């Protein structure tokens, strides 16, 4: 589970990140990154996951979610971003067959694309 300071919790934050943020994709993921203007929120960067029924059944969706949470926490993604970023990671159908290493590679690649666009 993501620690509270690194978790997007409200649907308004999800919508803002997806509509106003810069996005980039890879084979298994679509990443939306929005830089917050307000400094009232402490902690961060904050992450939200979207793993829809397109991925597969509940067991598959939960496995993908666990892999993505592990990638965010253990593979240096938190350290790569500024504290005032909101990130929504949307899993694509190919993520169901992907390993943690492949998801980590695709996430880093997508975040590098976002950094170039900003």
Chimera marker file (.cmm) of the C-alpha trace (Angstrom):
<marker_set name="trace">
<marker id="1" x="0.000" y="0.000" z="0.000" r="1" g="1" b="0" radius="0.5"/>
<marker id="2" x="1.223" y="3.488" z="-0.751" r="1" g="1" b="0" radius="0.5"/>
<marker id="3" x="1.890" y="5.666" z="2.302" r="1" g="1" b="0" radius="0.5"/>
<marker id="4" x="-0.697" y="8.402" z="2.807" r="1" g="1" b="0" radius="0.5"/>
<marker id="5" x="1.606" y="11.298" z="1.743" r="1" g="1" b="0" radius="0.5"/>
<marker id="6" x="2.112" y="9.574" z="-1.629" r="1" g="1" b="0" radius="0.5"/>
<marker id="7" x="-1.521" y="8.740" z="-2.345" r="1" g="1" b="0" radius="0.5"/>
<marker id="8" x="-4.068" y="10.569" z="-4.489" r="1" g="1" b="0" radius="0.5"/>
<marker id="9" x="-7.337" y="10.178" z="-2.635" r="1" g="1" b="0" radius="0.5"/>
<marker id="10" x="-10.015" y="12.433" z="-4.118" r="1" g="1" b="0" radius="0.5"/>
<marker id="11" x="-11.694" y="11.996" z="-7.457" r="1" g="1" b="0" radius="0.5"/>
<marker id="12" x="-11.193" y="15.725" z="-8.102" r="1" g="1" b="0" radius="0.5"/>
<marker id="13" x="-7.419" y="15.245" z="-7.878" r="1" g="1" b="0" radius="0.5"/>
<marker id="14" x="-7.604" y="12.281" z="-10.275" r="1" g="1" b="0" radius="0.5"/>
<marker id="15" x="-9.670" y="14.308" z="-12.769" r="1" g="1" b="0" radius="0.5"/>
<marker id="16" x="-7.385" y="17.337" z="-12.528" r="1" g="1" b="0" radius="0.5"/>
<marker id="17" x="-4.282" y="15.238" z="-13.131" r="1" g="1" b="0" radius="0.5"/>
<marker id="18" x="-5.840" y="13.476" z="-16.104" r="1" g="1" b="0" radius="0.5"/>
<marker id="19" x="-7.309" y="16.603" z="-17.735" r="1" g="1" b="0" radius="0.5"/>
<marker id="20" x="-4.699" y="19.246" z="-16.937" r="1" g="1" b="0" radius="0.5"/>
<marker id="21" x="-1.577" y="17.130" z="-16.731" r="1" g="1" b="0" radius="0.5"/>
<marker id="22" x="0.966" y="16.194" z="-19.338" r="1" g="1" b="0" radius="0.5"/>
<marker id="23" x="0.596" y="12.616" z="-20.503" r="1" g="1" b="0" radius="0.5"/>
<marker id="24" x="2.822" y="10.051" z="-22.081" r="1" g="1" b="0" radius="0.5"/>
<marker id="25" x="2.364" y="6.415" z="-22.801" r="1" g="1" b="0" radius="0.5"/>
<marker id="26" x="4.195" y="3.201" z="-23.297" r="1" g="1" b="0" radius="0.5"/>
<marker id="27" x="3.210" y="-0.328" z="-24.243" r="1" g="1" b="0" radius="0.5"/>
<marker id="28" x="1.692" y="-1.141" z="-20.852" r="1" g="1" b="0" radius="0.5"/>
<marker id="29" x="0.951" y="2.225" z="-19.199" r="1" g="1" b="0" radius="0.5"/>
<marker id="30" x="-0.394" y="5.724" z="-19.726" r="1" g="1" b="0" radius="0.5"/>
<marker id="31" x="0.994" y="8.286" z="-17.284" r="1" g="1" b="0" radius="0.5"/>
<marker id="32" x="-0.566" y="11.682" z="-16.495" r="1" g="1" b="0" radius="0.5"/>
<marker id="33" x="1.570" y="14.155" z="-14.507" r="1" g="1" b="0" radius="0.5"/>
<marker id="34" x="0.262" y="17.440" z="-13.151" r="1" g="1" b="0" radius="0.5"/>
<marker id="35" x="2.313" y="19.946" z="-11.175" r="1" g="1" b="0" radius="0.5"/>
<marker id="36" x="0.232" y="21.440" z="-8.345" r="1" g="1" b="0" radius="0.5"/>
<marker id="37" x="0.317" y="25.178" z="-7.782" r="1" g="1" b="0" radius="0.5"/>
<marker id="38" x="-0.754" y="25.065" z="-4.147" r="1" g="1" b="0" radius="0.5"/>
<marker id="39" x="1.780" y="24.455" z="-1.410" r="1" g="1" b="0" radius="0.5"/>
<marker id="40" x="-0.811" y="23.635" z="1.246" r="1" g="1" b="0" radius="0.5"/>
<marker id="41" x="-0.595" y="19.901" z="0.543" r="1" g="1" b="0" radius="0.5"/>
<marker id="42" x="2.406" y="18.332" z="2.212" r="1" g="1" b="0" radius="0.5"/>
<marker id="43" x="4.084" y="15.134" z="1.163" r="1" g="1" b="0" radius="0.5"/>
<marker id="44" x="4.320" y="13.920" z="-2.330" r="1" g="1" b="0" radius="0.5"/>
<marker id="45" x="4.669" y="13.300" z="-5.088" r="1" g="1" b="0" radius="0.5"/>
<marker id="46" x="1.205" y="11.749" z="-4.966" r="1" g="1" b="0" radius="0.5"/>
<marker id="47" x="0.232" y="8.737" z="-7.071" r="1" g="1" b="0" radius="0.5"/>
<marker id="48" x="-3.064" y="7.273" z="-8.176" r="1" g="1" b="0" radius="0.5"/>
<marker id="49" x="-3.651" y="4.028" z="-10.048" r="1" g="1" b="0" radius="0.5"/>
<marker id="50" x="-6.367" y="3.264" z="-12.570" r="1" g="1" b="0" radius="0.5"/>
<marker id="51" x="-6.671" y="-0.431" z="-13.328" r="1" g="1" b="0" radius="0.5"/>
<marker id="52" x="-9.943" y="-0.999" z="-15.162" r="1" g="1" b="0" radius="0.5"/>
<marker id="53" x="-11.858" y="-4.133" z="-16.101" r="1" g="1" b="0" radius="0.5"/>
<marker id="54" x="-10.151" y="-4.016" z="-19.518" r="1" g="1" b="0" radius="0.5"/>
<marker id="55" x="-7.115" y="-5.503" z="-17.783" r="1" g="1" b="0" radius="0.5"/>
<marker id="56" x="-8.912" y="-8.670" z="-16.749" r="1" g="1" b="0" radius="0.5"/>
<marker id="57" x="-10.720" y="-10.212" z="-13.823" r="1" g="1" b="0" radius="0.5"/>
<marker id="58" x="-10.334" y="-9.058" z="-10.210" r="1" g="1" b="0" radius="0.5"/>
<marker id="59" x="-7.354" y="-11.320" z="-9.533" r="1" g="1" b="0" radius="0.5"/>
<marker id="60" x="-5.471" y="-9.947" z="-12.540" r="1" g="1" b="0" radius="0.5"/>
<marker id="61" x="-6.353" y="-6.336" z="-11.718" r="1" g="1" b="0" radius="0.5"/>
<marker id="62" x="-5.147" y="-6.697" z="-8.133" r="1" g="1" b="0" radius="0.5"/>
<marker id="63" x="-1.919" y="-8.330" z="-9.271" r="1" g="1" b="0" radius="0.5"/>
<marker id="64" x="-1.247" y="-5.440" z="-11.668" r="1" g="1" b="0" radius="0.5"/>
<marker id="65" x="-2.046" y="-2.925" z="-8.913" r="1" g="1" b="0" radius="0.5"/>
<marker id="66" x="0.361" y="-4.634" z="-6.504" r="1" g="1" b="0" radius="0.5"/>
<marker id="67" x="3.117" y="-4.654" z="-9.120" r="1" g="1" b="0" radius="0.5"/>
<marker id="68" x="2.589" y="-0.951" z="-9.871" r="1" g="1" b="0" radius="0.5"/>
<marker id="69" x="2.616" y="0.019" z="-6.185" r="1" g="1" b="0" radius="0.5"/>
<marker id="70" x="5.852" y="-1.947" z="-5.765" r="1" g="1" b="0" radius="0.5"/>
<marker id="71" x="7.399" y="-0.214" z="-8.778" r="1" g="1" b="0" radius="0.5"/>
<marker id="72" x="6.440" y="3.230" z="-7.452" r="1" g="1" b="0" radius="0.5"/>
<marker id="73" x="7.815" y="2.602" z="-3.972" r="1" g="1" b="0" radius="0.5"/>
<marker id="74" x="10.848" y="0.407" z="-4.605" r="1" g="1" b="0" radius="0.5"/>
<marker id="75" x="12.232" y="1.447" z="-7.993" r="1" g="1" b="0" radius="0.5"/>
<marker id="76" x="13.127" y="5.094" z="-7.406" r="1" g="1" b="0" radius="0.5"/>
<marker id="77" x="10.039" y="6.663" z="-8.965" r="1" g="1" b="0" radius="0.5"/>
<marker id="78" x="9.229" y="8.746" z="-5.880" r="1" g="1" b="0" radius="0.5"/>
<marker id="79" x="12.742" y="10.219" z="-5.861" r="1" g="1" b="0" radius="0.5"/>
<marker id="80" x="12.567" y="11.037" z="-9.571" r="1" g="1" b="0" radius="0.5"/>
<marker id="81" x="9.685" y="13.531" z="-9.252" r="1" g="1" b="0" radius="0.5"/>
<marker id="82" x="9.188" y="16.851" z="-7.492" r="1" g="1" b="0" radius="0.5"/>
<marker id="83" x="7.120" y="16.909" z="-4.319" r="1" g="1" b="0" radius="0.5"/>
<marker id="84" x="4.312" y="18.966" z="-5.873" r="1" g="1" b="0" radius="0.5"/>
<marker id="85" x="3.476" y="16.457" z="-8.633" r="1" g="1" b="0" radius="0.5"/>
<marker id="86" x="0.290" y="14.447" z="-8.931" r="1" g="1" b="0" radius="0.5"/>
<marker id="87" x="0.719" y="11.309" z="-11.046" r="1" g="1" b="0" radius="0.5"/>
<marker id="88" x="-2.036" y="9.064" z="-12.360" r="1" g="1" b="0" radius="0.5"/>
<marker id="89" x="-0.849" y="5.747" z="-13.775" r="1" g="1" b="0" radius="0.5"/>
<marker id="90" x="-3.424" y="4.095" z="-16.004" r="1" g="1" b="0" radius="0.5"/>
<marker id="91" x="-2.752" y="0.446" z="-16.790" r="1" g="1" b="0" radius="0.5"/>
<marker id="92" x="-3.323" y="-0.649" z="-20.375" r="1" g="1" b="0" radius="0.5"/>
<marker id="93" x="-4.451" y="-4.190" z="-21.331" r="1" g="1" b="0" radius="0.5"/>
<marker id="94" x="-0.863" y="-5.304" z="-22.103" r="1" g="1" b="0" radius="0.5"/>
<marker id="95" x="0.046" y="-4.727" z="-18.447" r="1" g="1" b="0" radius="0.5"/>
<marker id="96" x="-1.800" y="-7.931" z="-17.493" r="1" g="1" b="0" radius="0.5"/>
<marker id="97" x="1.035" y="-10.058" z="-18.955" r="1" g="1" b="0" radius="0.5"/>
<marker id="98" x="3.883" y="-7.714" z="-17.980" r="1" g="1" b="0" radius="0.5"/>
<marker id="99" x="6.388" y="-8.449" z="-15.251" r="1" g="1" b="0" radius="0.5"/>
<marker id="100" x="7.364" y="-5.936" z="-12.570" r="1" g="1" b="0" radius="0.5"/>
<marker id="101" x="10.602" y="-5.241" z="-14.449" r="1" g="1" b="0" radius="0.5"/>
<marker id="102" x="8.702" y="-4.463" z="-17.658" r="1" g="1" b="0" radius="0.5"/>
<marker id="103" x="6.269" y="-2.207" z="-15.805" r="1" g="1" b="0" radius="0.5"/>
<marker id="104" x="9.175" y="-0.401" z="-14.119" r="1" g="1" b="0" radius="0.5"/>
<marker id="105" x="10.923" y="0.107" z="-17.453" r="1" g="1" b="0" radius="0.5"/>
<marker id="106" x="7.725" y="1.385" z="-19.106" r="1" g="1" b="0" radius="0.5"/>
<marker id="107" x="6.953" y="3.728" z="-16.202" r="1" g="1" b="0" radius="0.5"/>
<marker id="108" x="10.445" y="5.251" z="-16.230" r="1" g="1" b="0" radius="0.5"/>
<marker id="109" x="10.251" y="5.611" z="-20.012" r="1" g="1" b="0" radius="0.5"/>
<marker id="110" x="6.856" y="7.360" z="-19.794" r="1" g="1" b="0" radius="0.5"/>
<marker id="111" x="8.057" y="9.684" z="-17.023" r="1" g="1" b="0" radius="0.5"/>
<marker id="112" x="11.099" y="10.606" z="-19.139" r="1" g="1" b="0" radius="0.5"/>
<marker id="113" x="8.745" y="11.475" z="-22.019" r="1" g="1" b="0" radius="0.5"/>
<marker id="114" x="6.656" y="13.645" z="-19.693" r="1" g="1" b="0" radius="0.5"/>
<marker id="115" x="9.774" y="15.464" z="-18.460" r="1" g="1" b="0" radius="0.5"/>
<marker id="116" x="10.692" y="16.308" z="-22.062" r="1" g="1" b="0" radius="0.5"/>
<marker id="117" x="7.193" y="17.671" z="-22.766" r="1" g="1" b="0" radius="0.5"/>
<marker id="118" x="7.153" y="20.013" z="-19.760" r="1" g="1" b="0" radius="0.5"/>
<link id1="1" id2="2" r="1" g="1" b="0" radius="0.2"/>
<link id1="2" id2="3" r="1" g="1" b="0" radius="0.2"/>
<link id1="3" id2="4" r="1" g="1" b="0" radius="0.2"/>
<link id1="4" id2="5" r="1" g="1" b="0" radius="0.2"/>
<link id1="5" id2="6" r="1" g="1" b="0" radius="0.2"/>
<link id1="6" id2="7" r="1" g="1" b="0" radius="0.2"/>
<link id1="7" id2="8" r="1" g="1" b="0" radius="0.2"/>
<link id1="8" id2="9" r="1" g="1" b="0" radius="0.2"/>
<link id1="9" id2="10" r="1" g="1" b="0" radius="0.2"/>
<link id1="10" id2="11" r="1" g="1" b="0" radius="0.2"/>
<link id1="11" id2="12" r="1" g="1" b="0" radius="0.2"/>
<link id1="12" id2="13" r="1" g="1" b="0" radius="0.2"/>
<link id1="13" id2="14" r="1" g="1" b="0" radius="0.2"/>
<link id1="14" id2="15" r="1" g="1" b="0" radius="0.2"/>
<link id1="15" id2="16" r="1" g="1" b="0" radius="0.2"/>
<link id1="16" id2="17" r="1" g="1" b="0" radius="0.2"/>
<link id1="17" id2="18" r="1" g="1" b="0" radius="0.2"/>
<link id1="18" id2="19" r="1" g="1" b="0" radius="0.2"/>
<link id1="19" id2="20" r="1" g="1" b="0" radius="0.2"/>
<link id1="20" id2="21" r="1" g="1" b="0" radius="0.2"/>
<link id1="21" id2="22" r="1" g="1" b="0" radius="0.2"/>
<link id1="22" id2="23" r="1" g="1" b="0" radius="0.2"/>
<link id1="23" id2="24" r="1" g="1" b="0" radius="0.2"/>
<link id1="24" id2="25" r="1" g="1" b="0" radius="0.2"/>
<link id1="25" id2="26" r="1" g="1" b="0" radius="0.2"/>
<link id1="26" id2="27" r="1" g="1" b="0" radius="0.2"/>
<link id1="27" id2="28" r="1" g="1" b="0" radius="0.2"/>
<link id1="28" id2="29" r="1" g="1" b="0" radius="0.2"/>
<link id1="29" id2="30" r="1" g="1" b="0" radius="0.2"/>
<link id1="30" id2="31" r="1" g="1" b="0" radius="0.2"/>
<link id1="31" id2="32" r="1" g="1" b="0" radius="0.2"/>
<link id1="32" id2="33" r="1" g="1" b="0" radius="0.2"/>
<link id1="33" id2="34" r="1" g="1" b="0" radius="0.2"/>
<link id1="34" id2="35" r="1" g="1" b="0" radius="0.2"/>
<link id1="35" id2="36" r="1" g="1" b="0" radius="0.2"/>
<link id1="36" id2="37" r="1" g="1" b="0" radius="0.2"/>
<link id1="37" id2="38" r="1" g="1" b="0" radius="0.2"/>
<link id1="38" id2="39" r="1" g="1" b="0" radius="0.2"/>
<link id1="39" id2="40" r="1" g="1" b="0" radius="0.2"/>
<link id1="40" id2="41" r="1" g="1" b="0" radius="0.2"/>
<link id1="41" id2="42" r="1" g="1" b="0" radius="0.2"/>
<link id1="42" id2="43" r="1" g="1" b="0" radius="0.2"/>
<link id1="43" id2="44" r="1" g="1" b="0" radius="0.2"/>
<link id1="44" id2="45" r="1" g="1" b="0" radius="0.2"/>
<link id1="45" id2="46" r="1" g="1" b="0" radius="0.2"/>
<link id1="46" id2="47" r="1" g="1" b="0" radius="0.2"/>
<link id1="47" id2="48" r="1" g="1" b="0" radius="0.2"/>
<link id1="48" id2="49" r="1" g="1" b="0" radius="0.2"/>
<link id1="49" id2="50" r="1" g="1" b="0" radius="0.2"/>
<link id1="50" id2="51" r="1" g="1" b="0" radius="0.2"/>
<link id1="51" id2="52" r="1" g="1" b="0" radius="0.2"/>
<link id1="52" id2="53" r="1" g="1" b="0" radius="0.2"/>
<link id1="53" id2="54" r="1" g="1" b="0" radius="0.2"/>
<link id1="54" id2="55" r="1" g="1" b="0" radius="0.2"/>
<link id1="55" id2="56" r="1" g="1" b="0" radius="0.2"/>
<link id1="56" id2="57" r="1" g="1" b="0" radius="0.2"/>
<link id1="57" id2="58" r="1" g="1" b="0" radius="0.2"/>
<link id1="58" id2="59" r="1" g="1" b="0" radius="0.2"/>
<link id1="59" id2="60" r="1" g="1" b="0" radius="0.2"/>
<link id1="60" id2="61" r="1" g="1" b="0" radius="0.2"/>
<link id1="61" id2="62" r="1" g="1" b="0" radius="0.2"/>
<link id1="62" id2="63" r="1" g="1" b="0" radius="0.2"/>
<link id1="63" id2="64" r="1" g="1" b="0" radius="0.2"/>
<link id1="64" id2="65" r="1" g="1" b="0" radius="0.2"/>
<link id1="65" id2="66" r="1" g="1" b="0" radius="0.2"/>
<link id1="66" id2="67" r="1" g="1" b="0" radius="0.2"/>
<link id1="67" id2="68" r="1" g="1" b="0" radius="0.2"/>
<link id1="68" id2="69" r="1" g="1" b="0" radius="0.2"/>
<link id1="69" id2="70" r="1" g="1" b="0" radius="0.2"/>
<link id1="70" id2="71" r="1" g="1" b="0" radius="0.2"/>
<link id1="71" id2="72" r="1" g="1" b="0" radius="0.2"/>
<link id1="72" id2="73" r="1" g="1" b="0" radius="0.2"/>
<link id1="73" id2="74" r="1" g="1" b="0" radius="0.2"/>
<link id1="74" id2="75" r="1" g="1" b="0" radius="0.2"/>
<link id1="75" id2="76" r="1" g="1" b="0" radius="0.2"/>
<link id1="76" id2="77" r="1" g="1" b="0" radius="0.2"/>
<link id1="77" id2="78" r="1" g="1" b="0" radius="0.2"/>
<link id1="78" id2="79" r="1" g="1" b="0" radius="0.2"/>
<link id1="79" id2="80" r="1" g="1" b="0" radius="0.2"/>
<link id1="80" id2="81" r="1" g="1" b="0" radius="0.2"/>
<link id1="81" id2="82" r="1" g="1" b="0" radius="0.2"/>
<link id1="82" id2="83" r="1" g="1" b="0" radius="0.2"/>
<link id1="83" id2="84" r="1" g="1" b="0" radius="0.2"/>
<link id1="84" id2="85" r="1" g="1" b="0" radius="0.2"/>
<link id1="85" id2="86" r="1" g="1" b="0" radius="0.2"/>
<link id1="86" id2="87" r="1" g="1" b="0" radius="0.2"/>
<link id1="87" id2="88" r="1" g="1" b="0" radius="0.2"/>
<link id1="88" id2="89" r="1" g="1" b="0" radius="0.2"/>
<link id1="89" id2="90" r="1" g="1" b="0" radius="0.2"/>
<link id1="90" id2="91" r="1" g="1" b="0" radius="0.2"/>
<link id1="91" id2="92" r="1" g="1" b="0" radius="0.2"/>
<link id1="92" id2="93" r="1" g="1" b="0" radius="0.2"/>
<link id1="93" id2="94" r="1" g="1" b="0" radius="0.2"/>
<link id1="94" id2="95" r="1" g="1" b="0" radius="0.2"/>
<link id1="95" id2="96" r="1" g="1" b="0" radius="0.2"/>
<link id1="96" id2="97" r="1" g="1" b="0" radius="0.2"/>
<link id1="97" id2="98" r="1" g="1" b="0" radius="0.2"/>
<link id1="98" id2="99" r="1" g="1" b="0" radius="0.2"/>
<link id1="99" id2="100" r="1" g="1" b="0" radius="0.2"/>
<link id1="100" id2="101" r="1" g="1" b="0" radius="0.2"/>
<link id1="101" id2="102" r="1" g="1" b="0" radius="0.2"/>
<link id1="102" id2="103" r="1" g="1" b="0" radius="0.2"/>
<link id1="103" id2="104" r="1" g="1" b="0" radius="0.2"/>
<link id1="104" id2="105" r="1" g="1" b="0" radius="0.2"/>
<link id1="105" id2="106" r="1" g="1" b="0" radius="0.2"/>
<link id1="106" id2="107" r="1" g="1" b="0" radius="0.2"/>
<link id1="107" id2="108" r="1" g="1" b="0" radius="0.2"/>
<link id1="108" id2="109" r="1" g="1" b="0" radius="0.2"/>
<link id1="109" id2="110" r="1" g="1" b="0" radius="0.2"/>
<link id1="110" id2="111" r="1" g="1" b="0" radius="0.2"/>
<link id1="111" id2="112" r="1" g="1" b="0" radius="0.2"/>
<link id1="112" id2="113" r="1" g="1" b="0" radius="0.2"/>
<link id1="113" id2="114" r="1" g="1" b="0" radius="0.2"/>
<link id1="114" id2="115" r="1" g="1" b="0" radius="0.2"/>
<link id1="115" id2="116" r="1" g="1" b="0" radius="0.2"/>
<link id1="116" id2="117" r="1" g="1" b="0" radius="0.2"/>
<link id1="117" id2="118" r="1" g="1" b="0" radius="0.2"/>
</marker_set>
